[in-house]
Amino acid sequence: MEQHVMPVEQEPIPEPPQPVSHNIYNSAVEIAYSPEGALGEGIKMVKTIKACLKTLKLGSKLRQDVWMREIESLQSQGAPTTLIAVCGATGAGKSSILNAILDDNIVPTSGMRACTAVVTEIAYHNKVTIDADVSFLSEVEWKAELGVLLHDLVDEDGVIKRSTDMKSDAGIAWHKVHAVYPSISQEKLVTMTADQIIAHDLKIARILGATKNIVAPNSKKFAQEIAKYIDSKDQKRGNKKDKSAKSAGKTDPDTPALWPLIRVADANAARNNIAKDYMKKCNCIWILAPITRAVDDKTARDLLGDAFKMQLMSDYDDHAITFIASKCDDISCSEVIRALHLDGDPELEEIEERIDTNEEESREWRQRKSQAEDLLKGTEDELEITQEYLQEYEEHLQALVNGVPFTPKLTGGAAAGNKRKNPRGGKKGKGKKRRASVSSDEDEDAYDDDDSQGSGSDKESDDDVEGVNSDSENEAEEVIEPTEVTESYLEEKIAQSEKTIKSIRERRLVYRKDKKEASDYLSTLKKNIAKAQKEKNAFCSLKRSEFSRDVLKEDFRVGLKDLDDASAEERDPTNFNPTMNLRNYDEIDLPVFTCSSRDYVRLKGQVKGDGEPSCFSNIKDTGIPDLQQWCHQLTISSRQRAARAFLSQLKTFSTSIQSYVQGIGDVTAVDRETLRQKWESGVGDDDDDEDDEAGYRMNDWDASDPPSDPFDAILGNGFGPNLISMNITRPPPKVDAYGNPIGITPILIAEFGKTVAKNVETLQKHFRDGLEEKCKIGAENAAEASLPLVEEFAASMHWCTYRATLRRHGSWRRDLNVELVTPFTRNIAHSWSKVFESDMFTPFQTAALGIINKVLKDIEESAAPGLKDHARLQADLCLEQTRVALNKTVAVVKDTMNTEQKEISRCMAPHVQAQLVPGYDRAMEERGIGSVARQKAYFHQFIKGLKDDIFEDGADVIMEKLTKTAAAIGAALNEALGQLAQQIEVSMSVLWEGARDDPAQVKARQRVVTIVTEIIRQVEFWTTAEATKREASHAVEDTLMEE
């Protein structure tokens, strides 16, 4: 019987993965470790893993989803961002300091005026270009500001205020609006609404809310482009073009520019809100003030006061606040010496002695130079008159020889044997100018040649000068002319004149050498004095810096203690003890840096045409290198943590791949299937077989949906961006005869859900127990203090300022809303700190690990004898992976909780402002005589009627937000633990998923095992390199401390 063999279609063997993109090291010693280097190499390893996994057929769709999610999580990781807010008054030198730190001129600066007029965010990227995004205010924000500016322009009777004073509210308002809309006159402007003004220029209206992108190849080009948007300079005096931008403003000849004035206490509410938002999000605050007024600068003290209040809510963090005293090259030595009593300092005395010695020598040598110049001038005059006589003698002789009549001008007219006085007396004066003779040029050459050989001694020069002077005076005393001038007589006179000229030139050469010697030495002395003076400037500047640092550090400790004491007294006045410190204030060390960005960039050659540095001679003394190092130090701990967490996650993921691909050896199909039926979740048996036959290739790695965020659904504010939420594939679960779910994932999810619910309840109770009563008491304190505060607030300022504050809903030069809630904040500060510093997640983490341990133990017990050892080993590996994932989840939740609690702690002032808006607006309606008094009276009554409800409602808002935060954390934990449950099942499914036998997959598995094993080895090298570097760093620190 003929047999027909059906041809079997062979599956093509997948192409081998591309060569690895990461570096291969043979030991940890070869690695120059840095957190960024570890992350960079790790990302390359993940790329290699992703490429090689595409060649595999996986046992289940669940494994594909879990591994896809793990790879995306690893690829999304990078070095954490540290946001530093640089604050300071106008002209404090913020832009100059940033340029010095960056070693490049990125931000525009000016020595004449405030230059950077916007909130500017600067960040690093790895492109070769310098990029910028300029975001303009939205129409709503600009409309709101226009409303305030229009109010500032007119008085209560609708009359235009005087706007020529640029420091007044009206002057500032007109300056801004006119800059944007130069074609609108003041008279027309005050008759228009904000909507009409915006509609007046559609080109400007289209700019609002837009974002301008700038890309420049270098800092010079970039500075030219960005200056159009963030430079506050007037293009034409009195016609400055202004508009509003979140990050900048624009200057253009055809389009009005947007140069928002974002600074401390800016009138622009929208820009102020941007700055405040940065202050909330920032990890660190740098406060700048010129060192000449750093100790008592009001803006710096106000900023430090705000920083003090931030510290009320937590333990002191020595990285959170940094003070920078700028412009240290601005020095008056006499003032510093007098103020700091430096007169007897040996180093200063040595410098001043050098200056005095050089100045004394300079006086002596200036005198010698003056003498040489006088002698040289007399010699020049003598030489000139002698040359004139010689010329006349020569001309006369030539006339006699030629038989031509000659009338002398200098030697003629005298009778025979008569004496003729030199008309210039004993000293030769300057005669009538004649054209210089050829011999004069020859003499100059002789001087040049001789000058290079140096001059004789001072004594010889002085003796020569004295002798020559006496001779010349005697010779010039009288001239005896003969009765008849003959050729022999003239020849004799010519010879005498030439001899005299030669003698004069010799003397002139000596005087010129003396003058040059004096000039050269004076130049050297001048340089010595300048160098010594610079040393004196640097000495005084460094002493002033040392003094300022000590004062600022102590002021910070005292200010922090005062706030702590005030808070403690408000919390419990009966038991308050002012002699007992609430913290160890001696350990609080405010980082203070004293810097000269101007001298730094001059020493570095960063700017051209600025000349030499005025104070410092070495870069370190400028303070900028220390500040640059501080920047790195602020980020190093977070970068190291991120790198360690990444390497740990990468290793556990690689190990899980290795475990799956290698398989567990010879296990019967029956034992595998029994374990599968009991612990695999998902679809039914038939579908499983089909899936197993087909396999899943991981070719759609980038086709995932955007991650959802459970915090968004509850809080609606983008909460928890690091808790990546994938669309978890959850097919209809398998159930047993009683309807209970079968499989690791549903069992874990059910148990996790109970633990999370309990944790949410615990959190909410923790918040209530720790803060509810304190919030209630704080609300009562704030209500009680509100009326006296409102009275003091109104009495403390000019009526114009008071009205401007009402017009801006309480936030102007002082923020009434913040001051009203200060008693509330002080009362809850200590309890708030205790609540959020307590360990709220360790019990939850312990409970979650207990659940996982129980399930893994149940799997081991249910396994057939031939699988038990494998189950135990796989469970240990799974636990290691689980701890890494759980630690990461809890760390993210903690960070998110910390961010949210900061936001909630600052929500009271906006709530109070929102409640007071009707009162602010109603008070502004008062007009006419006595309107200011009526405004104050009305607002006082308004506060009196609402004070209890405002603060009680505010307390309720805080507690409600905390409750929602706990619920949001619960939702995020459920999501994260659902992913963890799937990861655990994927890890344990190695026990029942068998390896494929087709040749292509065998080869693919072998390649994957080789690659992943090498990656695990490389990760271990990087981990060892990090530990070695950390130990070396600690050893250096210990050595320095011992020294």
C-alpha positions, 0 to 999 in steps of 0.5 A, spaced: 500 500 500 502 506 497 503 511 503 503 518 502 507 523 507 505 530 508 510 535 507 512 538 514 513 546 513 519 547 517 518 554 521 524 558 519 530 559 524 529 566 527 535 570 526 540 571 532 540 577 536 544 583 534 551 583 538 551 586 545 551 594 545 553 594 552 561 594 554 564 587 557 568 587 563 572 582 566 572 585 573 570 590 577 576 593 577 576 595 570 569 599 571 570 607 573 563 607 577 558 613 577 551 612 578 550 615 570 555 610 568 551 604 571 544 607 569 547 608 562 550 601 561 544 598 564 539 601 559 544 598 554 543 591 557 536 591 557 536 593 550 540 586 549 535 582 553 529 585 549 532 583 542 534 576 544 527 575 547 524 576 541 527 570 538 523 566 543 516 563 544 514 564 551 509 559 554 503 564 556 501 571 554 501 572 561 509 571 561 509 576 555 505 581 558 509 581 565 516 581 561 514 587 557 512 591 563 518 589 566 522 591 560 518 598 559 519 599 567 527 598 566 527 602 560 523 608 563 528 609 569 534 614 569 537 619 574 532 622 578 531 630 577 533 634 583 530 641 582 533 647 585 529 654 586 534 660 585 531 666 589 533 673 590 532 680 589 533 684 583 540 684 581 542 679 586 546 676 581 542 670 580 544 669 572 551 671 573 552 665 578 548 660 574 553 662 568 559 661 572 556 654 575 555 652 568 561 654 565 558 657 559 554 664 558 547 661 557 543 666 561 543 673 559 546 678 564 547 686 565 551 690 569 547 696 568 540 693 570 536 687 572 536 683 566 533 676 567 525 678 568 522 671 568 522 664 571 527 660 567 528 653 568 535 650 566 536 643 565 541 638 562 540 634 556 545 630 552 544 633 545 549 637 542 545 643 542 542 648 547 534 648 547 529 652 550 521 652 550 518 659 551 511 658 554 507 664 554 501 666 559 494 663 557 489 668 555 485 667 562 491 669 565 493 675 561 486 677 562 486 676 569 492 681 570 490 686 565 484 687 570 489 688 575 493 693 571 487 697 569 485 698 576 492 700 578 491 705 572 485 709 575 483 712 581 476 711 585 473 716 580 476 713 574 481 719 573 488 716 570 493 716 575 500 719 574 504 714 570 510 717 569 513 715 576 516 708 574 516 705 581 508 707 582 503 702 581 500 706 576 507 707 572 508 699 572 501 698 570 502 703 564 509 701 562 506 694 562 500 695 558 503 700 553 509 695 552 504 690 549 499 695 546 503 701 544 497 704 539 492 704 545 493 711 549 492 712 556 485 715 555 482 710 551 485 704 555 481 706 561 475 706 557 476 699 555 475 692 558 480 686 558 476 682 553 476 689 548 484 690 550 485 682 548 481 683 542 485 689 539 491 685 537 489 679 534 496 677 533 498 678 540 492 674 542 494 668 538 501 668 542 497 667 548 498 660 551 503 658 545 510 655 546 516 657 542 522 653 541 529 655 540 535 650 538 542 653 538 548 650 536 552 654 541 551 658 547 553 665 543 547 664 538 543 661 544 544 667 548 542 672 542 535 668 541 533 667 548 535 674 550 529 676 546 524 673 551 527 673 558 531 680 557 528 686 561 531 691 557 528 697 554 529 697 546 527 704 546 526 708 553 519 709 555 516 704 549 518 698 552 514 692 549 511 687 554 507 681 555 506 675 559 510 668 558 510 663 563 517 662 562 519 668 558 517 675 554 518 676 547 521 683 544 521 683 536 520 690 532 514 687 529 510 684 534 510 687 542 514 683 546 513 679 552 518 680 558 514 678 564 517 681 571 517 674 575 521 676 581 519 676 589 513 679 590 511 681 583 505 684 581 503 679 576 499 674 580 500 669 574 507 669 574 507 669 582 503 662 581 508 659 577 514 661 581 510 659 587 509 652 584 516 651 583 517 653 590 513 647 592 516 642 587 523 644 588 528 639 592 532 645 594 532 652 595 538 657 594 537 664 596 542 669 593 544 676 596 550 681 595 555 680 600 555 687 602 548 686 605 547 679 605 547 679 613 541 684 613 538 684 606 530 684 607 529 680 601 534 674 603 531 674 610 524 674 607 526 668 603 529 665 609 523 666 613 519 662 608 524 657 608 524 657 616 516 655 615 518 649 611 522 646 616 516 646 621 513 641 617 519 636 618 526 635 621 531 639 618 535 637 612 541 640 611 540 640 603 534 643 603 536 650 604 543 654 601 545 661 602 549 664 597 552 671 598 554 673 591 559 679 588 564 678 593 569 682 589 565 688 591 570 690 596 572 696 600 578 694 604 578 700 609 571 698 611 572 691 612 578 692 616 575 697 620 569 693 621 572 686 623 578 689 627 583 686 622 589 692 623 593 687 627 593 681 622 600 679 621 598 677 613 595 683 612 601 687 615 605 684 611 601 685 604 600 693 607 608 693 608 609 691 601 604 696 598 608 702 602 615 700 600 613 700 593 609 706 593 615 709 597 620 707 591 615 709 586 615 716 589 623 716 589 623 714 582 618 719 579 622 724 582 628 721 578 624 721 572 622 728 573 629 730 573 631 726 567 625 729 563 628 736 565 635 735 563 633 732 557 628 737 555 634 742 556 639 738 552 634 738 547 633 745 547 641 746 547 642 741 541 636 745 537 639 752 537 646 749 536 644 746 530 641 752 528 648 756 529 651 750 525 647 751 519 648 758 519 655 757 519 655 752 513 650 756 509 655 763 510 661 759 508 658 756 502 656 763 500 663 766 501 666 760 497 661 762 491 662 769 492 654 770 493 652 776 498 650 773 505 646 776 511 646 772 517 640 772 522 643 769 528 651 771 527 650 777 523 650 785 525 656 785 530 662 790 529 669 787 529 671 785 536 664 786 539 661 781 544 654 779 543 650 776 548 646 770 547 639 772 547 637 766 551 642 767 557 646 762 560 641 756 559 639 755 551 632 756 550 628 754 544 630 757 538 626 758 531 624 751 529 628 749 523 628 742 519 632 737 523 638 735 520 640 728 517 645 727 523 639 728 528 636 721 525 643 718 526 643 720 533 636 717 534 639 710 531 645 711 536 640 711 542 636 705 540 643 701 539 646 704 545 639 703 549 639 696 549 646 695 552 643 699 558 645 705 562 651 707 566 650 708 574 646 713 577 652 717 580 656 717 574 649 720 570 648 725 576 656 727 575 656 728 568 649 732 568 652 737 573 659 738 569 655 739 562 651 744 565 656 748 568 660 748 561 654 749 557 653 755 561 660 758 561 660 757 553 653 760 552 655 766 556 658 770 550 659 770 543 665 774 540 664 776 533 670 778 528 670 784 524 671 780 518 668 774 517 673 769 513 672 762 511 677 760 516 673 763 521 667 759 519 670 753 518 673 753 525 666 755 528 663 749 524 668 744 527 666 747 534 659 747 533 660 739 531 664 738 537 659 741 541 653 737 538 657 731 539 657 732 546 650 734 547 648 728 544 652 724 548 649 727 554 642 726 551 643 719 551 645 719 558 638 722 560 634 718 555 637 712 559 635 715 565 628 716 564 627 709 560 630 706 567 625 710 571 619 709 567 621 701 566 622 701 574 616 705 575 612 700 571 614 694 575 613 698 581 606 699 579 604 692 577 607 690 584 602 695 587 596 692 583 598 685 585 599 687 592 592 691 592 589 685 589 592 680 595 589 685 600 582 685 596 582 678 596 584 677 604 579 682 606 574 679 602 575 672 604 575 675 611 568 678 610 566 671 607 568 668 613 565 673 618 558 673 614 558 665 613 558 665 621 553 670 622 548 667 617 549 660 620 547 663 627 542 667 624 539 661 621 539 657 628 536 662 632 530 664 627 529 656 627 529 656 634 524 662 635 519 659 630 520 652 634 518 656 640 513 660 638 509 653 635 511 649 641 508 655 645 501 655 641 500 648 641 501 647 649 502 654 653 501 651 659 507 646 659 511 650 654 519 651 657 523 656 653 529 653 656 528 646 653 531 646 645 526 642 641 532 640 636 539 640 637 541 646 634 548 646 634 548 640 629 544 645 624 549 647 619 546 652 614 550 651 607 553 658 606 557 659 600 560 666 598 562 667 591 564 672 585 562 670 579 565 676 575 572 674 577 571 667 576 569 668 569 575 673 568 579 668 570 576 662 566 576 666 560 569 665 559 568 673 557 572 677 553 573 684 554 572 685 561 580 685 563 583 682 569 579 680 575 579 685 580 580 681 587 581 674 586 588 671 583 586 663 583 579 660 581 578 657 588 578 663 592 572 665 588 567 660 591 564 657 584 568 651 584 565 649 591 558 651 589 559 647 583 561 641 588 555 642 592 551 641 586 553 634 585 553 633 592 546 635 592 544 629 587 549 624 589 545 620 594 538 620 590 543 618 584 546 612 587 539 610 590 536 610 583 542 606 580 542 601 586 535 600 585 536 599 577 541 594 578 538 590 583 531 590 579 535 588 572 539 582 576 532 579 578 529 580 572 535 577 568 535 571 573 528 570 572 529 569 565 535 565 566 531 560 570 525 560 565 530 559 559 534 553 562 528 550 565 528 545 571 530 538 567 527 532 567 520 532 570 514 528 568 508 531 564 503 529 569 506 532 575 507 538 571 500 538 568 497 537 576 501 543 578 498 547 572 491 545 573 492 547 581 496 554 580 495 557 573 490 562 572 487 564 566 483 561 561 481 553 560 485 547 559 483 547 551 485 554 550 491 553 554 493 547 550 492 551 544 496 557 546 502 552 548 502 549 541 502 556 538 507 560 543 507 567 544 513 571 541 514 578 544 514 582 537 509 587 540 514 591 545 512 598 543 504 597 542 502 598 550 497 603 551 498 609 555 499 608 563 493 609 567 494 613 574 489 611 579 491 617 583 488 621 577 482 618 578 481 620 585 485 626 586 485 629 579 492 632 579 497 627 576 499 624 583 504 618 583 507 618 576 512 613 578 507 608 579 506 605 572 500 602 571 499 597 565 493 594 562 493 588 566 490 582 562 485 579 566 481 573 562 476 570 566 479 566 572 478 559 573 474 557 579 473 550 583 467 547 584 465 552 590 466 558 585 473 560 588 478 562 583 484 558 581 491 560 580 496 564 583 494 571 581 487 571 583 489 568 590 494 573 591 490 579 588 484 577 593 489 577 599 493 583 597 486 587 597 484 585 604 491 587 606 491 594 602 484 595 605 486 594 612 492 599 610 488 604 608 483 604 614 490 604 618 492 610 614 486 614 615 485 613 622 493 615 623 491 621 620 485 623 624 488 621 631 494 625 629 491 631 626 484 632 627 484 635 634 490 639 632 487 642 626 481 644 630 485 647 635 489 651 630 483 653 626 480 656 633 487 659 634 487 662 627 480 665 628 482 668 634 488 672 631 485 674 625 481 680 627 488 683 630 492 681 624 487 684 619 487 691 624 495 691 624 495 689 616 491 695 615 495 700 619 502 698 617 501 700 610 500 706 606 492 707 603 495 706 596 498 699 598 492 697 602 488 698 596 493 694 591 493 688 596 485 688 596 485 689 589 490 683 588 486 679 593 490 679 599 497 677 596 501 683 594 507 686 598 505 682 604 500 676 603 494 677 608 492 670 606 498 666 608 499 671 615 492 669 617 493 661 616 500 662 620 497 660 627 493 654 624 500 652 621 504 653 627 499 649 631 499 643 627 506 643 625 509 639 630 504 633 629 504 634 622 511 632 622 510 626 627 505 623 623 508 623 616 515 621 619 512 615 622 513 608 618 506 607 615 508 602 610 512 597 614 506 593 617 503 593 610 510 590 607 510 585 612 503 583 611 504 582 604 511 578 604 507 574 609 501 572 604 506 571 598 510 566 603 504 562 604 502 561 597 509 559 595 509 554 601 502 552 599 505 551 592 511 547 594 507 542 598 502 541 593 508 539 588 509 532 586 515 529 590 519 530 583 518 537 583 518 539 590 526 541 590 525 545 584 519 548 587 523 550 593 529 553 589 524 557 585 520 560 591 527 562 594 528 566 587 521 568 587 522 571 594 528 575 592 525 578 586 518 580 590 522 583 595 526 588 590 519 589 587 515 590 593 521 595 596 520 599 589 513 600 590 513 602 597 519 607 596 515 610 590 508 610 594 512 614 600 515 619 595 508 620 592 505 621 599 511 626 601 509 630 595 502 630 596 503 631 604 507 638 602 501 640 597 496 639 602 500 642 608 500 649 603 492 648 601 490 652 607 492 659 604 489 658 597 482 656 601 482 662 605 483 666 599 478 663 595 473 664 601 475 672 602 475 674 595 467 676 595 470 681 601 476 683 597 472 685 591 466 688 595 471 693 599 474 695 593 467 698 591 467 703 596 469 710 593 469 717 595 471 721 601 472 716 607 472 710 602 479 708 605 476 708 612 470 704 609 474 699 606 478 697 612 471 697 616 468 693 611 473 688 611 474 687 618 467 686 619 467 681 613 472 677 617 469 678 623 463 674 620 466 669 617 472 667 621 470 661 624 467 658 618 473 659 614 478 656 618 474 650 620 472 649 613 479 649 611 481 644 617 476 640 614 479 641 607 485 638 609 482 632 613 478 630 607 484 631 602 488 626 607 483 621 607 483 622 599 490 621 599 490 614 603 484 612 598 489 614 592 495 610 595 490 604 596 488 604 589 495 605 587 498 599 591 492 595 589 494 596 582 502 595 583 500 589 587 496 586 582 502 586 577 506 583 582 502 577 583 502 576 575 510 577 576 510 571 581 505 567 577 510 568 571 516 566 576 513 560 579 510 557 572 517 555 570 515 549 574 509 547 569 511 550 563 516 545 559 521 547 554 520 547 546 523 541 543 524 544 536 531 546 533 530 553 532 527 554 539 533 550 542 538 554 539 534 560 541 534 558 548 542 557 548 543 564 546 539 567 551 542 563 556 549 565 554 547 572 553 543 573 560 548 569 564 553 574 561 549 580 563 548 577 570 555 577 571 556 584 568 551 587 573 555 583 579 561 587 577 558 594 577 555 592 584 562 591 586 565 597 583 559 601 586 561 598 593 568 599 592 567 606 591 563 607 596 568 604 601 573 608 599 569 615 599 568 613 607 575 611 608 577 618 605 571 622 610 574 618 616 581 620 614 579 627 613 575 627 620 581 624 624 585 630 621 
